[in-house]
Amino acid sequence: MANIKISELNPLSTVADTTVFPTVSAGNNYKLTASVLKTYAQTGGIFKADEGGTGTTGYSFEGDGGFDTGMFSSGDGYLQFYSNNTKVVEIASGNITLLGHPTIEGITATGATGTGKLVFDNAPTFSGTVTTSTLTVKDVRDTVYAATFASTFTPDAANGAIQNVTLTGGITINAFANPQIGQTVTLVLTQGGSGSYALTSTMKFAGGLKTLSTAVGSVDLLTITYTGSVYYASLVTGFV
């Protein structure tokens, strides 16, 4: 196809691929159709592509036969990056989501943030499984979850690694809900009501110790680790 020259038209005028004009102005809007990508310039030199997805509208690259690798927007406030029709990054409402199994390596940053750091402006949220060979962190803290007492209590690690339970009766500790190998949960058991409430469980206890403190207000720590087939429990008593 021969070269195409486009002159200044009315805003958002449609230009056929056979139209030839002598000059082009960046001051008005233009729209080129008859291709997968619809691109036009707006006042101030802003380039825009229609909202859509891979294979329809967005920014792809020369030689990309399927027009499925590039930057696209599914709607206002959303920006997606695709590789061969697979979404790898999505930006929405200030959140950046890395999809699939991303690998972050070779990080080098200089200046105020130092060298070799991945810096988050706010506390990030990780979902799924995060695997790393070496992880160095500081100022790590767990949220202490206030669990509701039940005479038959099923710890749920999804509620956090530290959970407060105030006893108002005898308690039987069951296996975790939705257990994952390697989970550890510490239950902070406080004698409420009239005290002297007993603990029952079929887990393996260190030294066989599973007798709680009896005084009202006394606190015991029960730490439970799940290895995939066995629950190992360690009870430390007498916090006053």
C-alpha positions as CSV (number, residue, x, y, z in Angstrom):
1,M,0.0,0.0,0.0
2,A,1.3,3.5,-0.8
3,N,2.1,6.1,1.8
4,I,-0.8,8.0,3.2
5,K,-0.9,11.7,4.1
6,I,-3.7,13.0,6.3
7,S,-4.6,16.7,6.5
8,E,-6.5,18.5,9.3
9,L,-10.2,17.4,9.3
10,N,-13.1,18.0,11.6
11,P,-12.6,16.4,15.0
12,L,-12.9,12.6,14.9
13,S,-13.4,12.5,11.1
14,T,-13.0,9.0,9.6
15,V,-10.2,8.8,7.0
16,A,-10.2,6.0,4.4
17,D,-6.8,4.4,3.6
18,T,-7.0,5.9,0.0
19,T,-7.4,9.5,1.1
20,V,-4.4,11.7,0.4
21,F,-3.9,15.2,1.9
22,P,-1.0,17.6,1.9
23,T,-0.5,18.4,5.6
24,V,-1.2,17.1,9.1
25,S,-2.0,19.1,12.2
26,A,-1.7,17.8,15.8
27,G,-4.2,20.4,17.0
28,N,-7.3,18.4,16.0
29,N,-8.6,14.9,16.4
30,Y,-8.2,12.2,13.7
31,K,-9.4,8.6,13.4
32,L,-8.0,6.0,11.1
33,T,-10.2,2.9,10.4
34,A,-10.0,-0.2,8.4
35,S,-7.4,-1.9,10.7
36,V,-7.5,-3.7,14.0
37,L,-6.1,-0.7,15.8
38,K,-8.0,2.6,15.8
39,T,-5.6,5.4,16.8
40,Y,-6.2,9.1,16.7
41,A,-4.6,12.2,18.2
42,Q,-6.4,14.6,20.5
43,T,-5.6,18.2,21.4
44,G,-2.3,18.4,23.3
45,G,-0.8,15.4,21.5
46,I,-2.6,12.7,23.5
47,F,-2.9,9.5,21.5
48,K,-5.9,7.3,22.2
49,A,-7.1,3.8,21.4
50,D,-10.6,2.6,21.8
51,E,-11.4,0.5,24.9
52,G,-11.6,-3.2,24.2
53,G,-9.3,-6.2,24.3
54,T,-6.8,-8.3,22.4
55,G,-7.5,-8.8,18.7
56,T,-9.8,-5.7,18.6
57,T,-8.6,-2.4,20.0
58,G,-5.5,-1.3,21.9
59,Y,-1.8,-1.1,21.3
60,S,-0.1,-4.1,19.8
61,F,3.2,-4.4,17.8
62,E,4.4,-4.8,14.3
63,G,4.6,-8.5,13.4
64,D,2.2,-9.6,16.1
65,G,-0.1,-11.7,13.8
66,G,-2.9,-12.1,16.3
67,F,-2.7,-8.6,17.7
68,D,-2.8,-10.2,21.2
69,T,0.5,-9.0,22.7
70,G,0.4,-5.4,24.0
71,M,-1.5,-2.9,26.1
72,F,-5.3,-2.9,26.2
73,S,-8.0,-1.3,28.4
74,S,-11.3,-3.1,29.1
75,G,-12.9,0.0,30.6
76,D,-12.4,3.2,32.5
77,G,-9.8,2.7,35.2
78,Y,-8.5,-0.6,33.9
79,L,-5.3,-1.3,32.0
80,Q,-4.1,-4.8,31.0
81,F,-0.9,-6.1,29.5
82,Y,-1.2,-9.3,27.4
83,S,1.4,-11.7,26.0
84,N,0.0,-14.0,23.3
85,N,-3.5,-13.5,24.6
86,T,-2.5,-14.3,28.2
87,K,-3.1,-11.5,30.7
88,V,0.1,-11.0,32.7
89,V,-0.5,-7.6,34.4
90,E,-3.6,-5.7,35.3
91,I,-3.8,-2.2,36.8
92,A,-7.2,-1.3,38.4
93,S,-8.1,1.3,41.0
94,G,-4.4,1.8,41.9
95,N,-3.8,-1.9,42.4
96,I,-1.3,-3.9,40.3
97,T,-2.0,-7.6,39.8
98,L,0.7,-9.9,38.5
99,L,-1.0,-13.0,37.1
100,G,0.2,-16.5,36.5
101,H,3.5,-17.4,38.2
102,P,5.6,-14.2,38.0
103,T,9.3,-14.2,38.7
104,I,11.0,-11.1,40.0
105,E,14.7,-11.3,39.8
106,G,17.7,-9.1,39.1
107,I,16.2,-6.1,40.9
108,T,18.5,-3.1,40.9
109,A,17.4,0.2,42.2
110,T,19.6,3.2,43.1
111,G,19.1,6.5,44.8
112,A,17.0,7.1,47.9
113,T,15.6,3.5,47.9
114,G,19.1,1.9,48.0
115,T,20.3,-0.9,45.8
116,G,18.5,-4.1,45.0
117,K,15.1,-3.3,46.6
118,L,11.6,-3.8,45.5
119,V,9.7,-0.9,47.2
120,F,6.0,-0.7,47.9
121,D,4.4,2.6,48.7
122,N,1.7,0.9,50.7
123,A,1.4,-2.5,52.3
124,P,1.0,-5.1,49.5
125,T,-1.5,-8.0,49.6
126,F,-0.3,-11.3,48.3
127,S,-2.8,-14.0,47.3
128,G,-2.1,-17.6,46.3
129,T,1.3,-19.1,47.0
130,V,4.5,-17.0,47.2
131,T,7.6,-19.1,46.8
132,T,11.1,-17.8,47.4
133,S,14.5,-19.3,48.0
134,T,15.7,-16.5,50.4
135,L,13.5,-13.9,52.0
136,T,14.7,-11.3,54.4
137,V,12.1,-9.2,56.1
138,K,11.8,-6.9,59.1
139,D,8.9,-5.6,61.2
140,V,6.7,-8.6,60.5
141,R,3.6,-8.7,62.6
142,D,0.5,-10.9,62.7
143,T,-3.0,-9.6,63.2
144,V,-4.5,-11.0,66.4
145,Y,-7.9,-12.5,65.6
146,A,-10.7,-12.5,68.2
147,A,-12.2,-15.9,67.7
148,T,-15.7,-16.8,68.9
149,F,-15.8,-19.5,71.6
150,A,-17.4,-22.8,70.8
151,S,-17.3,-25.9,72.9
152,T,-16.1,-27.7,69.8
153,F,-13.6,-25.3,68.3
154,T,-12.1,-25.6,64.8
155,P,-9.2,-23.3,64.2
156,D,-9.1,-21.7,60.8
157,A,-5.6,-20.6,59.8
158,A,-7.2,-18.1,57.3
159,N,-8.1,-16.0,60.4
160,G,-4.5,-15.5,61.3
161,A,-1.6,-17.2,63.1
162,I,-2.6,-15.8,66.5
163,Q,-6.1,-16.1,67.7
164,N,-7.7,-15.1,71.1
165,V,-10.3,-17.4,72.6
166,T,-12.1,-16.7,75.8
167,L,-13.4,-19.9,77.4
168,T,-16.9,-19.9,78.9
169,G,-17.0,-23.7,79.1
170,G,-14.9,-26.8,78.4
171,I,-13.3,-26.8,74.9
172,T,-12.5,-29.5,72.4
173,I,-9.9,-28.5,69.8
174,N,-10.5,-30.0,66.4
175,A,-8.2,-30.2,63.3
176,F,-7.9,-27.0,61.3
177,A,-10.5,-25.9,58.8
178,N,-9.1,-26.1,55.2
179,P,-5.7,-27.3,56.5
180,Q,-2.5,-26.5,54.6
181,I,0.8,-28.3,55.2
182,G,3.1,-26.2,57.3
183,Q,0.5,-24.1,59.0
184,T,1.0,-23.0,62.6
185,V,-1.6,-21.4,64.8
186,T,-1.2,-20.1,68.3
187,L,-4.4,-20.0,70.4
188,V,-4.4,-17.6,73.3
189,L,-6.8,-19.3,75.7
190,T,-8.2,-17.2,78.6
191,Q,-10.3,-18.6,81.4
192,G,-13.5,-16.7,81.5
193,G,-16.8,-17.2,83.3
194,S,-16.1,-19.2,86.5
195,G,-12.8,-20.7,85.3
196,S,-11.5,-24.2,85.6
197,Y,-12.6,-25.1,82.0
198,A,-10.8,-28.1,80.6
199,L,-9.2,-28.8,77.2
200,T,-9.9,-31.9,75.2
201,S,-8.1,-32.8,71.9
202,T,-6.7,-35.8,70.1
203,M,-3.7,-33.9,68.8
204,K,-0.2,-34.9,69.9
205,F,0.8,-32.7,72.9
206,A,4.4,-32.1,73.9
207,G,5.0,-34.2,77.1
208,G,1.4,-35.1,77.0
209,L,0.6,-31.8,78.7
210,K,-2.9,-30.6,78.0
211,T,-4.1,-29.3,81.4
212,L,-5.1,-25.7,81.3
213,S,-4.7,-23.1,84.1
214,T,-7.9,-22.9,86.3
215,A,-8.1,-19.4,87.7
216,V,-10.4,-16.9,86.1
217,G,-8.4,-14.5,83.9
218,S,-5.4,-16.8,83.6
219,V,-3.9,-17.2,80.1
220,D,-2.4,-20.2,78.4
221,L,-0.8,-20.4,74.9
222,L,-1.6,-23.4,72.7
223,T,0.6,-23.6,69.6
224,I,-0.4,-26.1,66.9
225,T,1.6,-27.1,63.8
226,Y,0.2,-29.2,61.0
227,T,2.7,-31.3,59.1
228,G,0.3,-32.9,56.6
229,S,-0.7,-35.9,58.6
230,V,-0.2,-35.0,62.2
231,Y,-1.1,-32.0,64.4
232,Y,1.6,-31.3,67.0
233,A,0.5,-29.1,69.9
234,S,2.6,-27.4,72.6
235,L,0.8,-25.9,75.7
236,V,2.5,-23.2,77.8
237,T,0.5,-22.4,80.9
238,G,0.3,-19.9,83.8
239,F,0.5,-16.4,82.2
240,V,-0.7,-14.1,84.9
